[in-house]
Each structure stands twice: as C-alpha cells, then as structure tokens.
Amino acid sequence: MVATMLVVATLVFIVTNLIPGSPAALILGEDRTPEQVVELNRELGLDRPAAVRFLLWAGQLIRGDFGRSLFNDRSVAQVIYSRLEPTILLTLSSAVIAVLIGIPLGILAAVYQRTVLDLGAMAVALVGAAIPNFWLGLLLILAFALRFKMFPSAGYTSLSDDPGATWRYLVLPAITLGVSHAGVIARMSRANLLEVLQTDYVRTARSKGLRERVVVNKHAFRNALVPTLSVVGIALALMIGGSVITESVFAVPGVGRLLIESVLRRDFPMIQGVILLIAMLVALVNLLVDLTYALLDPRIRYG
C-alpha cells in the first residue's frame, strides 16, 4: 500500500501540473492584468520549478499535511472531511444494493441453469451493467422525482440534521451507482456457483439425499463466495471512483463533486488531496477483501 501510494502521489502531481490553465488567472477573473497574474503566482508558489514544488508537497504529505486550497485558503484535509460523509454513505448504500441484487440473481441463474429464469436473470444483469450511470440517474429523476415525486431530485441533508431526509436523498443516487455493479456481481456469482456445483463433493452431498437448498446454501455457495468476494471488492473500489459522476448528476456535495469543482478551478492541492484519498480508500478495500478470504476459507492463512 505504501509503494502504491507513492506511485499514485507522483503520477497525480505530474498530471495536475499538465492541466492547461492558470489557477491565478481563474482566481483574479477576466479583469486581471499580466502583472497581477505573475504576482499571485509568486504568492502561491506556482512560479517555482515543478521539481521543487513536488519535493515541498511530498514533505508536507509525510507530515500528514495535504496543503491548502488555492481558492479559499482552507486546509485541504478540512475541506475533504466536510465532504466525506455523503460519499461514504452513498458508496456503502450502493454496495449493499449491488450485493442484494447481484448475488441472489447469480444464485437463481446458476440453480436454474438454461431455463427461463436463468435467461431472465442474466438479461436483467446485462441491462444493468450496460446502462451508463448518468443516463440511469436522469431516468430515475424523471420517473421518481419529477413525475411521482417520491424522492428529491438533487441535494443532500446531513445525517446529524435529519437522518430520514438523508436516506431519502440517497435512494436514487445509490440505485444509480449500485445497479451497474449488480449486473457484474450477478454474472460472476453465476459462473462461480456453476463451477462449484459440478464438483465431486456437491454430487456426494446430493447422493446422500440432502435437499437442494441445503446443498446450494451450505455446501456450494460458501465456496463460490470466495472468488465472488473479489468481484464485490473490485465493485466497491469502482463505486468510490464512480461516485464522481453520480454526485454530479444528483448534486450531492460529496468528495466526487468536490473533485469536479477543483478541476474546473485548477485547484491543484485539492485535486491531489482528493485523488490520494480515493486511492487510499481503494487500497484499504483491497486489503480488507484479502483479509476476509481467511474468514471464508480456513485453508487460507497469512504468515
């Protein structure tokens, strides 16, 4: 994880400094003069060579300091922290929806292989995986926010202010973000379970007269869950990054929307801080998935 974060930090710094446009020019507005731009670049430290700025920034990161925003002179860490709640709740809600839809669909398709149920479940999974997030979000807003007025179309309320309103605001974004990953989870669950159902110990369990439900749930599904968990972990990591588009569609003031705003403003320290946070969360998710393997399969041990 440490090596990964070092590589990500280096790439993020290089890419952000390749973005065209001057932060100083955007801050000063259209009435700026070249002298004012030069002076503000000097005050912000943007006139220094890129190598010097990278070393200074890396030194700040080692001390746990992400720097300060170029636009509001606030700490990058404080700004990200204030936007973290909606992103975490949205990602977790989307993951729950993806698992609750994807795994049952995969089990249903595997148990009733080559039947109408199998074809129907895989058709639903394929459609869910193929629909772009932004388009599905707009359809949900049109149907459930504008026509039936069941949920708000955009915005967010903090969990500490009104928990009920918070979840009402998150329903449509969570469905938008979770449905596409549910299709991938369903297809992988089906493939993994079909492979396990053809093994010798499953045939032995059936020959003993055990009910099919017991064979599938107790013997087959647990072993099929280990490779499926890898897909769930990848999906969760993709949801963290995919929240950028979903938060923009539903105007959720989360970390993803903050990243879009920072790119438009050329707020380099904020862009770097947000991307590093997303990379760190993805690395932690992958680590958690690896550690969970040992709980599901006693044969796996980490030394």
Secondary structure, 3 states (H helix, E strand, C coil): CHHHHHHHHHHHHHHHHHCCCCHHHHHHCCCCCHHHHHHHHHHHCCCCCHHHHHHHHHHHHHCCCCCECCCCCCEHHHHHHHHHHHHHHHHHHHHHHHHHHHHHHHHHHHHCCCCHHHHHHHHHHHHHHHCCHHHHHHHHHHHHHHHCCCCCCCCCCCCCCCHHHHHHHHHHHHHHHHHHHHHHHHHHHHHHHHHHHCCHHHHHHHHCCCCHHHHHHHHHHHHHHHHHHHHHHHHHHHHHHHHHHHHHHCCCCCHHHHHHHHHHHCCHHHHHHHHHHHHHHHHHHHHHHHHHHHHHCCCCCCC
